[in-house]
């Protein structure tokens, strides 16, 4: 009887560890899943939940930073050229909703910087894993309910889950890193997340999520990467030739791999090709400097009468900020990826997983930018990605501070005194 009560108390203490995470971390993670579940289906005072999510995340991050600027460990200077560039464009070339769009692009960076000011111990990162696992289970449940699979057992023709698939790809980056560092159960979660874009039938999402395993920046053997790419290729061919995928890919409802050409009139682009060609023609008149912050919205609304997104963020950046702005953004993104990747290679413990996750996530991010608006979907992807990076930098800074304090204490202890060592399960 005593042992049962002891076990219950231990279980209760473990479940309460989640509370030890800073509130801003809990808020960003939970708000991401809330945006996935209620983002477009629920409106309050005429605004979608996803809008409230990114605004509250930004305001909360600014509030956190107001009292802890000196504690920042996130390499914000890597993004400074991009931030200054788009702010200057906002001032010089204002357009409709330009302030909102600019704030949405900066929001994830501010979130990451704010979280990096927290004091994060290794034990808290274990709590973060449990929270991400719970959130992912809710994510799966949402997909099953939203698509009706849980009720009918059938996959619907259309799902409207394009934005949620982006979140799934980010979670896939995290769980594949968990698997690489010894969590065998994480592979099953990754496989489940890989099925989400297939269920949703988002073509870019299928590729972006699938490559999170072979192209992860976490250290795995080259031979393993080749084998995984080969297996994914075989499975991908199987998906490509399914009737459902063929109908989504071609107007005629059938085609082959050789038909995947941009100039193929049978290739289904949902009107994007016409928008892109029109934007490309306009870009030629101002290729280097673009037309100003959020000029894309005004142009597309005038051209189409209803659309404000080009579903191609690389094209959006070139139209708004020209080749100069696009180059600055790309350089900042690469610099952040390399910085986090190098930190991951030089650290131990769960913070290493977070560094590799945050860095690896830029790969599907860049791919999603070719066919969607992920740069503005910070409530679905950017905030959580930079929260993960912020946690990693905060944990590393905490470890370094602890080492400094330990060194100071050691100077006052006898020469023969030895500290007990803890085994680190993740190397």
Long-range contacts (C-beta under 8 A, 24 or more apart in sequence): 17-123, 17-124, 17-126, 17-127, 17-130, 18-127, 18-130, 18-131, 20-123, 20-124, 20-127, 21-124, 21-127, 21-128, 21-131, 22-115, 22-118, 22-120, 24-60, 24-61, 24-64, 24-111, 24-114, 24-115, 24-118, 25-115, 25-118, 25-128, 25-387, 25-391, 26-131, 27-56, 27-57, 27-60, 28-57, 28-111, 28-115, 28-383, 28-384, 28-387, 29-128, 29-131, 29-132, 29-135, 29-384, 29-387, 30-135, 31-56, 31-57, 31-379, 31-383, 32-135, 32-167, 32-379, 32-380, 32-383, 32-384, 33-135, 33-138, 33-139, 33-142, 33-167, 35-379, 35-380, 36-139, 36-142, 36-163, 36-164, 36-167, 36-380, 37-138, 37-142, 39-163, 39-164, 39-379, 39-380, 40-163, 50-163, 50-377, 50-379, 50-380, 51-379, 53-379, 53-383, 54-104, 54-107, 54-378, 54-379, 54-383, 57-107, 57-111, 57-378, 57-379, 57-383, 58-103, 58-107, 58-110, 58-111, 60-114, 61-107, 61-110, 61-111, 61-113, 61-114, 61-115, 62-110, 62-114, 64-114, 64-115, 64-117, 65-110, 65-113, 65-114, 65-117, 68-117, 69-117, 71-116, 71-117, 71-397, 72-113, 72-116, 72-117, 73-116, 73-117, 73-393, 73-394, 73-396, 73-397, 74-112, 74-113, 74-115, 74-116, 74-389, 74-390, 74-393, 75-336, 75-339, 75-393, 76-109, 76-113, 78-332, 78-335, 78-336, 78-339, 79-109, 79-332, 79-336, 81-328, 81-331, 81-332, 82-328, 82-329, 82-332, 83-109, 85-321, 85-324, 85-325, 85-328, 86-293, 86-321, 86-325, 89-290, 89-292, 89-293, 89-320, 89-321, 89-325, 90-293, 92-292, 93-291, 93-292, 93-293, 93-295, 94-292, 94-293, 95-292, 95-293, 95-294, 95-295, 95-297, 95-298, 96-294, 96-297, 96-298, 97-294, 97-297, 98-292, 98-293, 98-294, 100-294, 101-293, 101-294, 101-297, 101-376, 102-293, 102-294, 104-376, 104-378, 105-375, 105-376, 105-378, 107-378, 107-382, 107-383, 108-378, 108-382, 108-383, 108-385, 108-386, 109-386, 111-382, 111-383, 111-386, 111-387, 111-390, 112-386, 112-387, 112-389, 112-390, 112-393, 113-390, 114-390, 115-386, 115-387, 115-390, 115-391, 115-394, 116-389, 116-390, 116-391, 116-393, 116-394, 116-397, 117-394, 118-390, 118-391, 118-394, 119-394, 119-398, 120-391, 120-394, 120-395, 120-398, 121-395, 121-398, 122-349, 122-350, 122-351, 122-395, 122-399, 124-395, 125-349, 125-350, 125-351, 125-353, 125-354, 125-391, 125-395, 126-350, 128-350, 128-391, 129-178, 129-350, 132-171, 132-174, 133-189, 135-171, 136-171, 136-175, 136-189, 136-193, 139-164, 139-167, 139-168, 139-171, 140-192, 140-196, 143-196, 143-199, 143-200, 147-199, 147-200, 149-199, 155-199, 155-244, 157-201, 157-244, 157-247, 158-201, 159-199, 159-200, 159-201, 161-196, 161-199, 161-200, 161-202, 162-200, 162-202, 162-205, 162-372, 163-377, 163-380, 164-196, 164-200, 164-380, 165-196, 165-197, 165-200, 165-202, 165-205, 165-209, 166-205, 166-364, 166-368, 166-372, 166-374, 166-377, 166-380, 166-381, 167-380, 167-381, 167-384, 168-193, 168-196, 168-197, 168-205, 168-209, 169-193, 169-197, 169-205, 169-208, 169-209, 169-212, 169-361, 169-364, 169-368, 169-381, 170-361, 170-364, 170-381, 170-384, 170-385, 172-209, 172-212, 172-213, 172-364, 173-212, 173-216, 173-357, 173-360, 173-361, 173-364, 174-353, 174-357, 174-388, 176-212, 176-213, 176-216, 176-218, 176-360, 177-216, 177-218, 177-353, 177-356, 177-357, 177-360, 178-353, 180-216, 180-218, 180-219, 180-220, 181-218, 181-352, 181-353, 181-426, 181-427, 182-425, 182-426, 198-239, 201-244, 201-245, 201-248, 203-248, 203-249, 203-371, 204-367, 204-368, 204-370, 204-371, 204-372, 205-368, 206-236, 206-239, 207-236, 207-367, 208-364, 208-367, 208-368, 209-364, 210-236, 211-363, 211-364, 211-367, 212-360, 212-363, 212-364, 215-360, 215-363, 216-356, 216-360, 217-337, 217-341, 217-344, 217-356, 217-359, 217-360, 217-363, 218-344, 218-353, 218-356, 218-360, 219-345, 270-311, 272-310, 272-311, 272-312, 272-371, 275-300, 275-303, 275-304, 275-307, 275-310, 275-311, 276-310, 276-312, 276-315, 278-303, 279-310, 279-315, 279-319, 280-315, 282-319, 283-315, 283-318, 283-319, 286-322, 287-318, 287-322, 287-323, 288-322, 288-323, 288-324, 289-321, 289-322, 289-324, 289-325, 290-317, 290-318, 290-319, 290-320, 290-321, 290-322, 290-324, 290-325, 291-319, 291-320, 292-320, 293-320, 293-321, 294-320, 295-319, 295-320, 296-320, 309-373, 309-376, 310-373, 311-371, 311-372, 311-373, 312-369, 312-370, 312-371, 312-372, 313-368, 313-369, 313-370, 313-372, 313-373, 313-374, 313-375, 313-376, 314-369, 314-370, 316-373, 316-375, 317-375, 333-362, 333-365, 333-366, 336-362, 336-389, 337-362, 340-389, 340-392, 343-392, 343-393, 343-396, 344-392, 347-396, 347-399, 348-424, 348-426, 348-427, 349-395, 349-399, 349-424, 349-426, 350-395, 350-426, 351-391, 351-392, 351-395, 351-396, 351-399, 352-426, 353-426, 354-388, 354-389, 354-391, 354-392, 354-395, 355-389, 355-392, 357-388, 358-385, 358-386, 358-388, 358-389, 358-392, 361-385, 361-388
